[in-house]
């Protein structure tokens, strides 16, 4: 790809980004566009599918202009797109339903019923909770007229690439990394599963063909080329889900590497050498990577930036201005850094909206050991430590499931890594070195390298990422603090176990006293 460039598109739930990359992996420009997500009622989320196309076209044009490159130098288009959502298209690839994102929870009763009755086989084959299949079933049951018009159900990435290339429904596709959340596929084999299709009540006729992330699925059609400011016939590579793309961009190319994605929600991922379902603990999800020899075992904590914001705005009642919040956060960091591990006898349970990995909706947040001597800095440190304890629990499961793999340093990405204190706490709790990031475009970078591999512009994905990504500051764990945290972790796990029946009793009573409670199922 000497002298050529790559266009990478990252389609998130609420934001679309476009980036231009050089042959050496250097990011030349990134542009961003927000998406309007309608929320008619609590638990509902709706998006007009063409809005993603319009946003992708806009950020692509602007990124190419900002990069200052000739649009004719774009040699391939790659994508990293949100997972767990669907849109139905007709024979001509036009949407006949709204885009139903993972944020929409109307299918949740169906998912819970399916997991109650068939969790063992679903986890064994997919390694994850089901999303696409239960959404399709919801449409069939609740919007049968619209569902009957659907020729194929697609991910938003499949829709976007198909529209760019002018594909028809017979050419529609889903890439292999998106199978895990379908609830309809044998994830390890990379095929649709007749057994799961029967369980979900979905016909294989409405599902797209399965392709490798590096497959060229089409070329930019002449009638849309100007929308993206690229020439006609530029190859479009299938791409991958946003999480696998992010982990790839973070350098998770070899078994034993770990990742901390710290944002509003915090994700932990481990790179493994084979597919394995977490049937015992039901905490880990198993995602395919673009390299068939590598898999990602992932779990998440529904806590992070959103919890810190809750502490500052709703509890401490600090002014909501972003600048003032950042200033107060930095002050808390300085104060919390002076407090010993364990926050002077204070533990925090971070599951304010239920525990998700493993799924336990009755579990809620709690401070244990609260005293009058505790300050906002103690509360803040206990929140930081709680996420690290959750990671320690996930790592414990990973080591149990993959005994032959030695897990080494953890690579940090996301806005939360700006907190050196938090990163150091994670290193100390896990007893592993923590590598700080040097860039923040990991999903785009993952999409770019997969696109490059798809048009043979690089010799291989792993070697390209190793060459394109660079490690940052390496924080070593403190042995004494790790020993102290190991004791606190055991107490933390006991707290979670012992509080479980209490949380369920509280939830039951609260629902009786307040029937209209917004407590989610």
Protein Blocks (a to p, Z undefined) as FASTA:
>chain_A
ZZiacddddddfkbccdddddfkopafbdcddddddddfbghiacddfklmmmmmmmmmm
mmmmmnopafklpgbdcddddehiacdddfkopafbdcddfklcklmmmmmmmmmmmmmm
mmmmnopacfklmmmmmmmmmmmmlmmmpmbdcdfklmmmmmmnopafklgccdfklmmm
nopacfknopacfklmmmnopafklpccdddfklcfbdcdfklmmmnopaehiacdebja
fklmmmmmnopabghiacddddfbdcdddddfbdcddfknomaccdddfblkbccddddd
dedjkmmmmmmmmmnopafbfklmmmmmmmmmmmmmmpcehiloiacdfblnopfbdcdf
kbccddehiafkbcfklmmmmmmmmmmmmmmmmmmmmmmmmmmbccdddddedjklmpmk
lmmmmmmmnopacdddfbfclmmmmmmmmmmmmnopafbfklmmmmmpccdddddddfkl
mmmmmmmmmmmmmmmmmmmmmmmmmmmmmmmmmmmbcbdZZ
